[in-house]
Amino acid sequence: MKKRIGFLLLLLLLVLMGLLFLPRSLRDGEDAAESEGGILSEREIGEIEEIAIQNRYDGFSVRQEEGGFVLADLPAEQVNAEYLFMLLDESARVEYLALVSEEGKNLAPYGLDAPDAEVTVRYTDGSALSLIFGAEEPVSRGRYFMASGAGAIYLMDRSRVMRFIQPLKRFINFEIVPARGFPSPLAAIQSLRLSGEAFPRPVVISAVDAGNEEDMRIASSFGAAGHLVRSPVLHEIDQKECIEVFSSLTGLLNIEALDYNVSDEGLAAYGFDRPYVIAEFEYKQNAETAPVRIVLKAARYRGGYILVRDDQRVVHRVENKAFISTSYEKLVMRWFLTPFITDIESIRIERWRDAGPETHTIKLSGENNRSLAASLDGRPVDIDLFRKFYRLLISASNDGALLEQPAQEGEPLLALAFSYRDPQKKDDTMIFSRGSLRRLNVTVNGVTEFAALERYYTVTASALEALAEGRDFSTDW
């Protein structure tokens, strides 16, 4: 009871404050009236046959067809179902906050002489209700309105009037890609191709197929890899970056729908004939749904970004998402090769000195990690020292900058070749050559894309000598 009294007092206060903003003639005149809110019309949503809306933005209608409702010429998948339901509810149940004037003789102060919106609701029984909406009441921010046959002026709550006065594009679903049901985005997206102006060489990422022996054989260059960069060059993914990129593609929302039903010429004018980024991916929303192919195109627009999905022809304004701001060098793992030690049969090391190259061979034996043994040039080495040395070898990593292509080839200093126990697995190779100041250009399996710090070579060379002598060594480079 106390809550109801409090609500009525607050409502009365709002009405009184609203009246203070009316012309004095209305505040003092006989036409001024106060009334607690009520209902002008109450129907079931299923009784609505059509809602015709003409406002300062658009003219459109909602029609009942085959037990459902069609909003203008928007495809069902583009419609914000929540907003549509709210419009139907507000058209079936017409409520008002207050009766402002019992006889609407002077319409201008309420903006009803030049309405912001005119609405006609037609029902399945042949009857109809027309509403006109005028100015905003400055305190409650509700809207003055009139209903056909009533002859009075009412105030409608702002929350129930917005659908009548907003542009049609506000009814477009702000969800571009639905949210995923998997905890990790790497489970939802099995493959991704990024291209466009931001990617001169298209980047292709796909999951490792655990049921495919050849795919597992390829992935073994990187230990336990779930996804790989397949193109332009094979790499393990940088998992942190890829999770951010994949996450940005799931549950993708717009800031606003900028335009809709856009022609080919219109899309080109927005810049979609030369997209900044094209993201093509296979998306499995949850365990129960089948994967769907989604194509997103992003273009620059007035200091920000706009986007279209598939062939929907709706232009969305979006934030700068990770899939737009990422790059090839961010997506690839910094470490060049990281095979499991137990997958390796031998390692060939070539080191160039003044007298020419010298070659060393490390051979591994043992059935498993616990029984692992190693020899260097035919002489057994301490297994703990070797494990430490192996961690140093696979710590080779790039410095984050992509070399200009084609990369210049300098004098080689060090070459590593990993041979695998699997006879069908090809050797992996790394060649370190002199590059720019204190850098080594690194050629992995014949491709030179990145550089590493020169200190990697000096530390590895010293560690190799220490390993041969059974001494400890530093791995800090």
N, C-alpha and C positions, 0 to 999 in steps of 0.2 A: 504493500500500500504506500509506504514511504517513497519507494522508487517511482510509483506512478505519479504521486503528487509532485515529486521533484521534476519528472519529465514534463508534466503539464506546465509547471512554473517556467521551466526553461523554454518550452515552446511558446508560451505567452510572451516571455521576454523577447524572443526572436521576432515574433509578430509585431510587438510594440516598437522594437528598434527598427524594423522594416518600415513601419508606418512613418517614422521620423524622417525617412528619406523620400517620402511621397510629397508632391506639391501640397502647399498649405490648403488649397481649395479642397483637395481630396481628404486631408486629415480632418478638416472641420466640417465638410459637407455631409449631406444626408446619405450619399452613395457609399461612404466609407463603412466597412463592416469587418467584424472579427468573428472567426469561427474556428473551432477545433477541426483538425483534419478529418477526412472521410474518404469514401469511395464513390466515384461517379458511375462506374460500370464494372461488373465482375462477371467474367465468362471463363470457360475452360479454354486452354490453349488449342485443343482440338476443334473448337468452334470457329477459330480464325480461318477465313478463306484467303484473305489478302490484306497486306499492309502496304499502302502506297505512301511514300515519303517524298516531299519536296522541301529541301532546305537550301541554304545559301551556297552549299557545296555541290550537291548532286540531286538528281531525281531518280529514285529506284523503288523497287517493291519486293516484298517477300510473299511468295505464293505457296499454298499447300498443294502438294502433288503426291499422290499415291501414299498418303499417310505420313509424308515427310514435308519439309519446307525447303524451298529453293530461294536463295538470296540473289536477286538481280541475275547477272550472267556469270557469277563466280562459280567455278567448280567446287564441289562439296569439300574436297580435301584442302581447299584454300580458305575455307570459312572458319572463323573463330567460333566454335560451337557454343562456348560459354556466352559470348556477346549476343549471338543469335537467340539463345534461350532467354536471355534477359530482355531482349526486345520483344519477344513473344509474350513473356510474362507481363511486361509493362503495358502491352497493348490489350491483353486480356483483362487485366486488373488495373484500372485507371484510378490512381489514388491522388489525393491532394493534401498538402500540409495545412492550408488555411483557405477559407473563403474570404477574398479580399474585398470584393464588391458584388452585391446581389444583382445590380443592374449595370452592365458594362456599357455605359453611355460615352464616357470619355476614354478612348483607347490609347491615345498617344502617350500618356505618361508611363504606360506599361509596355510600350513597344509593340502593341497589338495592331496598330494601324498599318504597320509594315512588318509582318511576322518574320521571325527567323526560320520557322519551319511550319509546314502544313501537312497534317497526317490524316489519312482516311483509313479506318479499319473496317473491312467488310467481313461479315460473318456468314457461316454456312446456312443460316436461316433466312438470308436475304437482307437482313438489317445492316446498318452501318453507323459508325461513329466517327465524326470529324473533329480534329483538334487543331488549334493554332497556338503556336508558342511565340511569346514576345521577349521582352528584355529580361536580363538577369536581375534578381533582387539582390542588392549589394551586401546585405548582412549574411543571410543564409546561403546565398549564391544559387538559390532555387530559381525557377522560371515561372513567370506569369503565363497563364494559358486560359483558353476558353474552349468549351465543348459545344458541339452543335446541339441546339435545342435548350441549352441551359441558360443562356443570356447573362451569365455571371462570370466574374473573373476570379480565377483560383491561382494558388501558388503550388507548384509541384516541386518535390524534393530533387535536388541536383542529381542524386544518384540514380533517379528513375527517368530523368529527362535526357541524359547524355546520348543515348542511342538514337533518339529522334533528331538531334541537331548535329551529329557528327558526320563527317564525310564517309562515303561508302568504303574507302580504303581502310578505315579503322576497323572494319569487320573482317579484314583479311587476317588469317592466322599469323600471329607473331612467332609461332614455332616453325622454323624452316626445316630442321631435322629433329625428330623426336628424341627424347632422352633415352639412354641405353638402360637395359636391365642388368647388365654385367658390372661387377665391381671395377674391372679394369677395361679401359678402352681398347687395349690390345686384343681382348677377346671378342670385341664387337666389330672391329675392322680387320678383315683378313688381308686386304690389299689396298694400296693407295698409289695413285699416279698424280704427281704435281708437275704442271707445265705452265706456259704463259710467259709474259715478259720477265717475270721474276726468276724464271728457270730456263735459261737458254738451252740447257741440256735437261730434258725431262727426267725427273727422279721417280723411280718405281720402287715401292716397298711392298713386300709380301711376307706372309707367315711361312715358317718352315713346316713342311708337311711331314709329320712324324711317321706316317705310313709309307713314305717314299724313300727308298734306300739312297737313291742318287741325291735327293734333296738333303738328307741327313749327312751324306758324305761331303757335300758342299759346305754345309753349316759347320762341320767339324773343325774348319779352320779357325773358328771363333768360339770353341768350347760349347757352352749351353746357350745357343742363340734361339730366340723365339721368332723374331722377324729379321729379315735381311734387306739391306738396300741392294736391289738387283741391277739397277741401272742408274747412272751411266757406267758405274764400276761397282763390283761386288764389295760390300762392306757389311759389318755388323752395325745394327742401328745404335745410335745413342739413345738409350732407353728413356732417360729423363726428358729429352727433347721430343721424342716420338710420343710419349704419353701425353705431353702438353698439346702437341699437334693433333693427335687422335681425339683427345678430349674436346678440343675446340670444334671438332666436326660433329660431335654428338650433343644432343640437347641444344642445338644452335638456335638462338633467338634473334629477332631483329630489334632495332631501335624503333623503326617505323616502316610501314609499307609506303614507299615513295611514289610508286606508280603501279598500274596494273593493266592487263590486256594490251600490253605494249607490242607494237608492230615490229617487224624485222628492222625497218628503218629507224624506229624509235630506240630499239636496243643498241643499234650501231651508234646512234647519237649519244647514248650514255657511255659508250666506250666498250661494249661487250663484243664488238667485232675484233678487238685486240685486247683480250682480258689480261689483267696484271697477273692473276693466278687462276688456273683451272685445277680443281681438285676432283678427281674421279675415284670413287671407292666403293667397295662391297661392304654393305652395312647389315649386320645381323643385330636387330634391336634387343632380342632376348632369346632364351633357349628354345622357346616355342615357335618363333617366327622364322620364315625363310629369309635368306639374305636378299637384299635389293641393291641394285646399282644406282648410285646417286652421283650426279654431276653438278658441281657448284662452280660458277664463274664469278670472279670478283674483279671490279674495276675501281680505279681511283675516282673520287668525286668530291670536289670542293673541300679538299684537305682531309677527307676521310675515305670511306670505302662503301661501295654498293655491291649487291650480289643478286644473282638469279639462280634458281634451282631448276635443273632439267629443262623442260619446255613449258614451264608454268607461266612465263611472261609477266611475273610479278617482280618488280624491282624493290629490293629490301635495302634499307640503310643499316649497316652493321658496324660494330666496333672492330678495331684492328685485332683480329683473332690470331692465334699462334700459327694456323695454317697459312695465313697471309704473310706474316712477318718472318717465318722461318727461312732457312737457306740450306743448300746441299751440304755445306761444310758443318752446319749445326746438326744435321740429321745423321751424319756418319759417326761411328764410334772413333774416339781419338786414337785408341790403340789399334795398330795395324793388323797384327795376327795374335791370336790368343788360344791356340789349341791346348787341349788337355795333355798333360805330361804323359799320361798312360796311353795316349793314342800315337805317340811318337816312337819310331823305330831308330832313327838316327838324325843327327844334325851336322851339316857340313858348314864349316866356318872358313871363309877366305879373308885374309887380311893383307892389304897392300903396304909394303915397306919400300924403302929406297932400292933394295936389291930385287924387288919384284914381289909377287903374291906368294903367301905361304898358306897352306891348307891344313886344317885340323878337322878331325872327325870324332864326334861323340856318338857312341852306340849305347842303346838302352836295352835292358833285358829284364825279365821278371814277369810273372803272370798277372800281377795286380800292383796297385800303388804301394802296398805294404812290402812286397818282395822286390820292389824296383831296385835295379843296380845300373851303374853307368861306368863307361870307360872312355878315356880321352887318348886318342891315337894309340889304342891297344893297351893302355895302362889303366887299371881301376882307379877311380877317384872317390873321395868321401861323398856319400850320397846326400848328406845334408848340405854340404857345400855345393854340390851340383844342383840341388833343388833351388838354392838361393841364386845360383848362376842362371838357371832356367827362368826364374821370375824376372831377373834382369833382362834377359833376351826378349821376353814377350812384353816388357814394359815400354818398348819402342812406341812412341806416339807422336802425332803431329802437333804443331804449334797453333792450330786453329785457322790458319790462313791458307786458302787455296792458291796454288801456284798458277801463274799465267801459263796458258797453253799455247803452243807446246812448251813444256818445261825444258830449260837448258840442262844439258847433261855435262856434269863436271867430271873430274878425276875420281874413280871409285876408291873408297877407303876400306869398306867392309861389305861382305856378302854373307847372308845366312840362307840355308836351304833346309826346310823341315821335311823329312821323309816319314811316311806314315806306315803303321803296321798293316793297315788295310791296303792290299796291293792295287786296288782299283782307285785309290785316292791319289791324285796328282800331288807332286811336291809343291810346297809353298815357298816362295823366295822373297827375300828383301835385300836390296842393294843400296848402300848408303854412299852418296857421292858428294863432293864439295858443292856447296850452293852459295847463297849470299852470306853476308857477314855472320860468322858463328852459327851457320845453319848447314844442315845436310839435306840434300834432296833425296827422298826415299822412293825407290822404285819397287812396287809390290806386284809380283807376278807380271812384270813387264810394263806396268803403268805407273807413271810418275805424276802425282797430283799434289802431294803435300811435302812439307819439310819438317825436320826434327832438329832439336838443339844439337850442336856439334859435340857437346859434352857426352852425349850417349856413346859416341865412338871411343872417346878416351877412357871412360869408365869401363866399358865392355872389354877393351883391349887389356887394361890392367887386371880386370877380374879373370880373364882367360889365363893370363900368366900365373896369377895366384892359385887358380884352380889346379893347374898342372903341378904346382909345387906344394899343394895341400895347405895353403895359407888362407886365412880369412880375407875378405875384401869388402870394399864399399859398393853399394848399389845406388847411391845418391847421385843423380845426374841432373 
